[in-house]
Amino acid sequence: FRPFIYNLAGSLDLPGNVSNTTEGVRVKINTSCPTEAEKFIELIKEKKPLPALIEKIEFEQIPYEDIKGFNIDKTIKNGNGFQLISPDIATCSNCVEDIMDPDNTGRYHYPFTNCTNCGPRFTIIREMPYDRPATVMDRFKMCDDCNTEYNDPADRRFHAQPNACVKCGPRMELIDGSGNIIDNKEPLATAAKMLIDGKIIGIKSLGGFQIACDARSDKAVKRLRDRKLRPSKPFAIMAGNISWINQYYHLGPLESSILGSSRAPIVLLRKKTG
């Protein structure tokens, strides 16, 4: 939210600053024109990022401060105020493009790609307010490229707290049931082959583990049902895209919209016959 405020204030040539607090986001702007302040507040409501939730905006006049430009200031810890934690957000289309782009050396096939519009929030936070040092990402120091993105107001990763790439971020590895490493060079390809071969794997994801098998293999699905003691209750299916889903299930505009939303929830669909 702070990058949004920063860029909005810059577009209006308003000097001031924005910071996280334990009670929410605090914004200061320097203006002698009440109309400018009112316009700024209206634009915050109108143009706020899609995942953002504004419960209320409190406005007050304060003594003048000689602030040059607009800045993102350090977090202010002020008492025991309650602050909502943003939920984890599904990978956005821009980040998916980065992951699938062979020319993007930092993020090609990198599963932990994120930006200010998507990625982990709730799952990685240890304490509020939400800043990188207060998350599990504090152990990963950003490389020069990621740091440049983080400090560039024109970049969509401007102040993205979990920002990382293949050079500096978390790595993926495949381990067996005893914790021994099976593959840490091409773990995704190896795991995919295991699924094709009918094996069951656990995927450590946001908020827990997903137990997965090949949904097209009756034998693998039966083994998973036996292990989970779920003889008939439907399992969730992971699909690569809307086109694949549309081959097998009835998919209207509403269902497509929900599946493609920033929440990307599990959606109940009617199966096509035949």
C-alpha angles and dihedrals in degrees: 000000000000093000089052091052090046094054094041092053090046092053089055095043091238116156118216142087144263129210141170117248132182087256099047137283121333119206127187122189130180113224136133091201117086089198091060091052092048091049091050092053093047091051090051089057094042101044103030115140113272096246093048121105119201111196096176142340119221116198128194139158116243134184114288118268123194098235120170116214122332121298141187103229130201120279116276116219104203115168129297102316116158116242127184115238117228113242123238110276127216117252108275124233092254092056091046087055089052091051092050096043112101089198092060097087094181098051109019105132089350105145097198095061114138144150138191089286098054148011137073123340116141095035096055101039118108097177141352143292096057109246130136094254088057093055136068087259091075090092092060113076112207117246120234093267094051091044090053090052091046092055098041112098090201093056121090088226091059104140092350098161098207093045111150143141139197091280099054112011138079118305131221122235136173118228134178128235091277094053096255116143112250097176134355098164103057102005095150094054091045092049091049090053090049090054091048088051090057099257126142119235136183118229115203102219139158109316098000145329131319114209106214141186136161105288089205093060112085090192094053093045091050091052090050091049091050092050094047094039091234106133097171114359109114120253122221114256123219113215131187097223147348092264092062092048091050090059093064108022139047105256123185130182092269095051092045091050093051094047091049095046126109089259095051093194129184107275126199111230135181112246119235116240123238 
